[in-house]
Amino acid sequence: MPHRTHHLVPGPAGRIHLVEQGSGPLVLLLHGFPESWYSWRHQLPVLAAAGYRAVAVDVRGYGRSSKPEAVAAYRMTELVEDNAAVVEALGERSAVVVGHDWGATIAAHSALLRPDVFHAVALLSVPYTPPGGPRPSEVFARLGGEEEFYVSYFQEPGRAEREIEPDVRGWLAGFYAALSADTMPTADAHLMPADPHFVAPGGRLRDRFPADRLPGWLTEDDLDVYAGEFERTGLTGALNRYRAMDRDWKDLAAHAGAAIRQPSLFLGGTLDASTTWLSDAIDAFPTTLPGLRGAHLLDSCGHWIQQERPEEVGRHLTDWLGSVVAGR
């Protein structure tokens, strides 16, 4: 089994850090918030052993990749071009793109906007929703009633940073636990828990995180890796993705309602709010993902699917990749 290797390659905003393992057809792996290439640590060797060149990227604003200051630098169109630049820098002409959380949305739009480069797409946790509809910030502002939806909370420059950066490690531990199957708040017979996706007036997002326990998939060493990166870089680059959403709405207006026609795969967790809130998007897959070759909801799985259930995710990915590559 070849070892993992780290590289820096040129991108439109400067450098892009990636971690590579294996040889064969290129599979690009994109992480979400608040993670890094490290969230794919279980899948890199599995894909390499199956005969693929697996490459996990630090998305712009994270890890050792460049972190432009302007919010506009985190628009979806910019991140798609980063992915195309990685493929070119690796000496390839095309790739399969796989993403989780924000990475799933970036992967979907990479396939939508650059079908010449990305010939298949797998989405983990967050289903594809075509561009269009109301302005995102207006939609999020209406959610939660008197409380504030976490996306709106993240969109205000500097606000989340002031909460997170004094205790990055503790905040990350709580955030990961809040969305993990074995540690997320559960319904009590007498008292429903407060939803950690919402902020009470005058409160903080972390006020509703579980305290003093880690999910089973996250070791202290794993947490050290994630915390160490964000303690070094800060959170602004990562949070700017949320702050660029209205810009995406304008940039992608010409693609309103567009389907992704390449071969696709969706994996989600039954306990993940992303799959329950967006169940209509999953129901719409016959229209929005006409090339879909599999949609699997993993029972009793939370949001961090490739870390909570690495064996199942690896199996689904390799089975799907076998059909995708064989069909080219």
LINNOR-V81131 format. One record per residue. PHI is phi in radians with two decimals (* if undefined). D_CENTER is the distance of its C-alpha to the mean C-alpha in Angstrom with 2 decimals. Layout:
# LINNOR-V81131
phi=<PHI,PHI>
d_center=<D_CENTER,D_CENTER>
This chain:
# LINNOR-V81131
phi=<*,-1.14,-1.36,-1.24,-2.22,-1.78,-2.42,-2.01,-2.15,-1.29,-2.43,-1.02,-1.80,2.33,-1.88,-2.20,-1.61,-2.51,-2.16,-2.15,-2.63,1.60,-2.45,2.24,-1.00,-1.37,-2.16,-1.66,-1.99,-2.04,-1.54,-2.02,-1.72,-1.80,-2.28,-2.94,-0.92,-1.09,-1.16,-1.78,-1.04,-1.38,-1.47,-0.96,-1.19,-1.15,-1.20,-1.09,-1.14,-1.48,1.70,-2.10,-1.59,-1.58,-2.30,-1.75,-1.83,-1.44,-1.05,-0.80,1.69,-2.09,0.94,-1.66,-1.37,-1.13,-2.30,-1.03,-1.41,-1.24,-1.03,-1.05,-1.25,-1.88,-1.12,-1.02,-1.07,-1.19,-1.22,-1.08,-1.19,-1.00,-1.14,-1.10,-1.15,-1.10,-1.02,-1.13,-1.11,-1.49,1.34,-1.91,-1.87,-2.68,-2.76,-1.53,-2.04,-2.22,-2.46,-2.16,1.04,-0.99,-1.06,-1.16,-1.16,-1.16,-1.09,-1.04,-1.30,-1.11,-1.16,-1.19,-1.54,-2.25,-1.12,-1.22,-1.86,-1.87,-1.66,-2.81,-2.53,-2.09,-2.06,-1.97,1.37,-1.94,-1.26,-1.28,-2.18,-1.06,-1.02,2.06,1.50,-1.16,-1.05,-0.96,-1.09,-1.25,-1.10,-1.14,-1.14,-1.49,-1.42,1.62,1.13,-1.31,-1.59,-2.01,-1.21,-1.06,-1.13,-1.07,-1.06,-1.22,-1.31,-1.38,-0.97,1.49,-1.20,-1.15,-1.01,-1.14,-1.35,-1.45,-1.20,-1.17,-2.58,-1.04,-1.12,-1.14,-1.15,-1.07,-1.01,-1.19,-1.15,-1.07,-1.15,-1.11,-1.98,-1.76,-1.01,-1.54,-2.31,-1.17,-1.02,-2.07,-1.16,-1.75,-1.05,-1.94,-2.56,-1.30,-1.26,-1.26,-1.29,-1.26,-1.46,-2.19,-1.99,-1.26,-0.93,1.34,-1.73,-2.16,-1.09,-1.23,-1.04,-1.90,-1.37,-1.07,-2.01,1.12,-2.68,-1.86,-1.14,-1.08,-1.42,-1.98,-1.51,-1.05,-1.15,-1.06,-1.08,-1.06,-1.09,-1.09,-1.10,-1.04,-1.13,-1.30,-1.16,-1.40,-1.72,1.36,-1.88,-1.09,-1.03,-1.16,-1.26,-1.11,-1.06,-1.16,-1.38,-1.73,-1.14,-1.19,-1.15,-1.02,-0.97,-1.31,-1.06,-1.77,-1.01,-1.21,-1.83,-0.95,1.33,-1.23,-1.56,-1.77,-1.77,-1.18,-0.95,-2.46,-2.52,-2.23,-2.25,-2.53,-1.87,-1.20,-1.76,-1.62,-1.04,-1.09,-1.52,-1.43,-1.12,-1.83,-1.09,-1.11,-1.17,-1.16,-1.08,-1.49,-0.93,-0.98,-1.62,-1.50,-2.25,-1.11,-1.63,-1.06,-2.01,3.02,-2.39,-2.26,-1.83,-1.48,-1.07,0.98,-2.06,-1.59,-1.42,-1.56,-1.06,-1.31,-1.79,-1.22,-2.32,-1.07,-1.14,-1.14,-1.10,-1.04,-1.15,-1.10,-1.12,-1.19,-1.10,-1.16,-1.05,-1.03,-1.28,-1.20,-1.20,-1.12,-1.49,-1.55>
d_center=<27.01,26.06,24.61,21.31,22.02,20.47,20.97,20.83,21.04,21.98,19.71,20.62,19.98,21.46,19.97,16.77,16.47,15.59,16.60,18.46,20.23,22.55,24.16,24.25,22.07,19.01,15.54,12.75,9.62,6.51,4.46,2.64,5.97,8.49,8.20,9.41,10.60,12.28,9.68,10.98,14.54,15.70,14.75,16.20,19.76,19.53,18.60,21.18,23.76,23.23,24.17,21.06,20.16,16.72,15.06,12.02,11.41,11.17,9.59,12.45,13.29,12.22,14.56,17.31,16.03,17.95,17.44,19.46,20.96,20.96,18.38,19.13,17.79,14.16,14.84,12.87,15.96,15.95,12.50,13.61,16.79,15.26,13.97,17.44,19.05,17.53,18.97,22.23,22.45,22.17,25.10,23.45,23.78,20.96,17.93,15.73,12.07,9.44,5.67,3.46,2.63,3.26,3.23,5.09,7.01,7.76,8.80,10.81,12.49,13.23,15.07,16.66,17.92,18.71,19.98,22.47,19.94,17.25,19.30,16.89,13.30,11.46,8.78,7.61,7.96,7.71,10.84,12.05,14.27,16.56,17.34,20.31,21.68,22.43,21.19,17.90,19.49,22.44,20.56,18.78,22.14,23.83,21.70,23.13,26.74,28.07,24.82,21.90,18.41,15.79,14.31,17.92,18.40,15.65,17.07,20.44,20.76,21.62,21.61,18.57,19.49,22.91,21.66,19.23,20.93,24.24,22.67,19.24,19.63,20.90,18.32,15.38,17.42,18.00,14.50,13.34,16.62,16.38,13.50,14.85,17.41,20.22,20.13,18.87,21.77,23.85,26.55,29.96,33.14,34.54,31.69,28.27,25.73,24.28,20.75,18.39,16.35,19.56,21.81,25.56,27.89,28.50,26.01,22.83,19.47,20.25,23.54,22.04,20.08,21.81,23.96,25.30,23.35,20.39,18.60,20.04,17.13,17.19,20.35,21.90,21.41,17.65,17.57,19.86,17.55,14.68,17.38,19.33,16.78,16.27,20.01,20.72,18.49,18.24,15.41,16.44,14.47,11.12,12.62,14.05,11.00,12.11,15.64,15.42,14.68,18.42,18.90,16.51,18.68,21.68,20.43,19.33,22.34,24.04,21.36,21.69,21.47,20.75,19.90,18.01,20.83,19.66,19.37,16.18,14.82,12.94,12.36,12.01,13.86,17.03,16.70,13.27,13.96,11.22,13.47,16.68,16.34,15.15,17.69,19.53,16.74,16.87,20.65,20.55,19.01,22.57,22.74,19.28,18.46,22.05,21.16,19.30,20.59,19.08,17.25,17.23,16.74,17.26,19.89,19.60,15.94,13.62,9.94,9.29,10.51,10.74,12.41,14.42,15.70,15.51,18.75,18.00,14.65,16.58,19.41,17.66,15.95,19.31,21.31,19.38,19.39,23.10,23.78,21.84,23.55,26.84,26.81,26.67>
